[in-house]
Amino acid sequence: EAQVTQNPRYLITVTGKKLTVTCSQNMNHEYMSWYRQDPGLGLRQIYYSMNVEVTDKGDVPEGYKVSRKEKRNFPLILESPSPNQTSLYFCASSLWRQDPTDTQYFGPGTRLTVL
Amino acid sequence: GENVEQHPSTLSVQEGDSAVIKCTYSDSASNYFPWYKQELGKGPQLIIDIRSNVGEKKDQRIAVTLNKTAKHFSLHITETQPEDSAVYFCAAGYGYSTLTFGKGTMLLVSP
C-alpha cells in the first residue's frame, strides 16, 4: 500500500532532550516536507526537500533540523525541544517530477508534547 | 509573502444542504490552489485543486471556483452527507515549496 509513515505517533518529552521523528514513504517520491499544525494557525511548513541531499527552509524552521540521506526517509530532528514546539507534526511527500503541483500525500501525524 | 484567509471557521449544515467555504489570497503570483480534507486523527488529504488558468473545476459533489481578479477561491460541496464532516483547508502558492494554508474550516453535517 502506498503510504507515508511517521514514528512515533505520540511523544511526550521534556525541554532540552533531543528527539527525532521519522518519516518514510514507499512511493519513490522526490519531494518531501514537514509541517506543524497548531490550533488557529493551520498548517505551516518547517522544511522541505526536493531530492536526496537537497533541503530548504520553510516558513517556520527555527529549532528544527532535517536530513535527506535516502530518497524514502526524511527525519525531523529537534536538538533541544522547547514547550513552544508542542504541536501536531505532519510529513508529506509528492512525486515532483515535471509538475510541482503533483498530489501531496500526508502522513498520519505525530503529536508532540514538550514539558 | 502569501497570506491566505479562510472563512468561516466553523460551518454547520443539515444533510443534503450545500456548503460553501471561501478563501482569499494576497500574492498575485500564486497559481495553484488545492483543497484538503482532514478527518479526525488523520493527515490532510487532497480532495480537489485548481490552477490559475481555469475558473471552475468539478468532481462529483465537489467543485472549486477561482476568481483571479478578486484573488479569491471557493469550495462548494453539494448534497452534503455526514461523512463530509471534517476540517477543510485551502491553500495557495506556486508549487509545494511555497504553499500557504488557510486556518481551516470545521464542517459539521447533521443527519
HADDOCK unambig.tbl for C-alpha pairs under 7 A between the chains (distance, minus, plus):
assign (segid A and resid 40 and name CA) (segid B and resid 103 and name CA) 5.77 0.50 0.50
assign (segid A and resid 41 and name CA) (segid B and resid 103 and name CA) 5.22 0.50 0.50
assign (segid A and resid 42 and name CA) (segid B and resid 101 and name CA) 6.28 0.50 0.50
assign (segid A and resid 42 and name CA) (segid B and resid 102 and name CA) 5.96 0.50 0.50
assign (segid A and resid 42 and name CA) (segid B and resid 103 and name CA) 4.04 0.50 0.50
assign (segid A and resid 42 and name CA) (segid B and resid 104 and name CA) 6.07 0.50 0.50
assign (segid A and resid 43 and name CA) (segid B and resid 101 and name CA) 5.83 0.50 0.50
assign (segid A and resid 48 and name CA) (segid B and resid 97 and name CA) 6.90 0.50 0.50
assign (segid A and resid 90 and name CA) (segid B and resid 43 and name CA) 6.93 0.50 0.50
assign (segid A and resid 100 and name CA) (segid B and resid 95 and name CA) 4.86 0.50 0.50
assign (segid A and resid 100 and name CA) (segid B and resid 96 and name CA) 6.46 0.50 0.50
assign (segid A and resid 101 and name CA) (segid B and resid 95 and name CA) 5.12 0.50 0.50
assign (segid A and resid 101 and name CA) (segid B and resid 96 and name CA) 6.48 0.50 0.50
assign (segid A and resid 103 and name CA) (segid B and resid 46 and name CA) 6.96 0.50 0.50
assign (segid A and resid 105 and name CA) (segid B and resid 45 and name CA) 6.79 0.50 0.50
assign (segid A and resid 106 and name CA) (segid B and resid 43 and name CA) 5.41 0.50 0.50
assign (segid A and resid 106 and name CA) (segid B and resid 44 and name CA) 6.06 0.50 0.50
assign (segid A and resid 106 and name CA) (segid B and resid 45 and name CA) 6.77 0.50 0.50
assign (segid A and resid 107 and name CA) (segid B and resid 43 and name CA) 5.62 0.50 0.50
assign (segid A and resid 108 and name CA) (segid B and resid 42 and name CA) 4.93 0.50 0.50
assign (segid A and resid 108 and name CA) (segid B and resid 43 and name CA) 4.67 0.50 0.50
assign (segid A and resid 109 and name CA) (segid B and resid 42 and name CA) 6.77 0.50 0.50
assign (segid A and resid 109 and name CA) (segid B and resid 43 and name CA) 5.98 0.50 0.50
